[in-house]
Amino acid sequence: MSLSVLVVDDSAMARKMLIRALPPAWDITITQAANGVEALSHYRQGGVDVIFLDLTMPEMDGYQVLETLRHEDLNCLVIVVSADIQAAAQARVRAMGAIAFLKKPVDPVEVRAVLKEYGLVL
Amino acid sequence: MTMDFISDDQREALQEVANIGMGQAGASIAQVLGEFVELSVPQIRAVDAAEIPAALVALAGDGIASAVRQAFLGELRGEAIVIFSEHSAHDLAELMSYGDALDAPASRELLLDISNVLVGACLGGIAELLRAEIGFSAPSLLADQVSTHQLLQAEAIAARCALLVEVRFGLERRVFRCHLIILMAEDAVAALQRALDRFIEEL
């Protein structure tokens, strides 16, 4: 069954870079959002399995999205994708419920490793 | 001077590579200072040389600041200017445990060191993404605790217009603020455009 993946980043170019780094044979349907508000609105419609979430965004940033998801029923996997690669940023988002942290520019090998760890790809 | 001497695609690519460069710079100073660094979304615009001093005031705000200048050379050429808000040197000294021992020369040295780390990581990251070879000049103090209106005089700018890329760093629980500004003259922008086009094509 195809998984529903939500890619959240204010930069269309960054979304494109991430989507290109996903495993080509991964059976998914991709939805995109340009900020946290749009992301939550997609999420609340239901059915989202995996969210790739940028941290620095206008309107509502990635931290606020994680905070909100934590107070709603978080039943999807959140992978943070960020240029902010500080160790403290990584620790913060993990504490807020993200399952993994990928640094930009996203390395396809790292994406595959994370997806494999959570049984999302073979 | 119109805003569009780079295309929308080029601007967006530059925004993203600047974002990644800024992240690397932020992580580098976070490590040096042992503090969490707050990052902003990079701002990019084209400005006339005559507008640059005013643009710097708009970025840094009215007040007192110091600035360090460092040139980058090679496939991409331009100048990086790091503007430190008034009490930033004092904050840095505390974080680096200089305590009260911070005299003026040591304070200036600290600003040069931090600039060097920021510029090296940020521009180095951008150049690596764009697969361009660059080198750096030694950092030099451009202004020492002056009004932001006097940071940079229009006469000191050789180019007719410039591309201005601004990234901002702040520390939680501290007043420390600095801006990293990348200035590239018209002819250097052509090389940047080629590098950005190559980057976009390979996406």
HADDOCK unambig.tbl for C-alpha pairs under 7 A between the chains (distance, minus, plus):
assign (segid A and resid 13 and name CA) (segid B and resid 12 and name CA) 6.66 0.50 0.50
assign (segid A and resid 13 and name CA) (segid B and resid 13 and name CA) 6.53 0.50 0.50
assign (segid A and resid 14 and name CA) (segid B and resid 16 and name CA) 6.59 0.50 0.50
assign (segid A and resid 17 and name CA) (segid B and resid 203 and name CA) 6.49 0.50 0.50
assign (segid A and resid 56 and name CA) (segid B and resid 41 and name CA) 6.77 0.50 0.50
assign (segid A and resid 83 and name CA) (segid B and resid 19 and name CA) 6.36 0.50 0.50
assign (segid A and resid 83 and name CA) (segid B and resid 20 and name CA) 4.78 0.50 0.50
assign (segid A and resid 83 and name CA) (segid B and resid 23 and name CA) 4.78 0.50 0.50
assign (segid A and resid 84 and name CA) (segid B and resid 23 and name CA) 4.39 0.50 0.50
assign (segid A and resid 85 and name CA) (segid B and resid 23 and name CA) 6.00 0.50 0.50
assign (segid A and resid 85 and name CA) (segid B and resid 24 and name CA) 6.70 0.50 0.50
assign (segid A and resid 85 and name CA) (segid B and resid 27 and name CA) 5.94 0.50 0.50
assign (segid A and resid 86 and name CA) (segid B and resid 27 and name CA) 4.62 0.50 0.50
assign (segid A and resid 86 and name CA) (segid B and resid 30 and name CA) 6.93 0.50 0.50
assign (segid A and resid 88 and name CA) (segid B and resid 36 and name CA) 6.61 0.50 0.50
assign (segid A and resid 104 and name CA) (segid B and resid 20 and name CA) 6.33 0.50 0.50
